[in-house]
């Protein structure tokens, strides 16, 4: 484990990510859906849904 002078603060990191995404999505409301659509396309074989499988 590497020791540094700076301590890692996960809460601060998550807050900064949340704030950045909030600002991005406030400026472009369709950006969230675009990103989610890209993630769905990338992981479509791995994402499980509760939808019934058609025979």
N, C-alpha and C positions, 0 to 999 in steps of 0.2 A: 504494500500500500504506500502510495506516494504521499509524503507530507508536504504541505505548502503553508505559506504564511496566511493564506486566505481560507476561511472556512466555507464549505459548500452549504448554501442555504436553498433547499428545495422549494420551500414556500415562496421565497422571493422570486425564484426562477419561474414558478408556475404563475405567479401574479403578473410578472412581466409578459409572459406569453399570452395570458388571458387579455391583458390590456392592449397588447399589440393586435391581437385578432379582433378585439372589439372595435378598435379604431379602423382597421382594414374593412371590416364588415359594415361599419357605419358609413364609410365613404362609398362602398360598392356593395349594396345589399345582395346582388346576385353572385358575388364571389363565393359565399359559403356554399351555395348549391353547386357551383362549378367544381369546387374542391371536393365536395362529397361525391359528386358524380364521378370524378376522376378516381377517387379511392374505391368506389363501388366497382368500377370497370377493372381496376387493377387487381382487386381481390375477389372478383365475382365467384370464383370457384371455391373460395375458402369461407366466405361469409355465409353463415347459416341464417335461415329465416324460419318463421313458423308457418309459412305458406304450405298448403298441402301439395304434394308432388302429383303432377298429372300423369296418369298411366299411359 
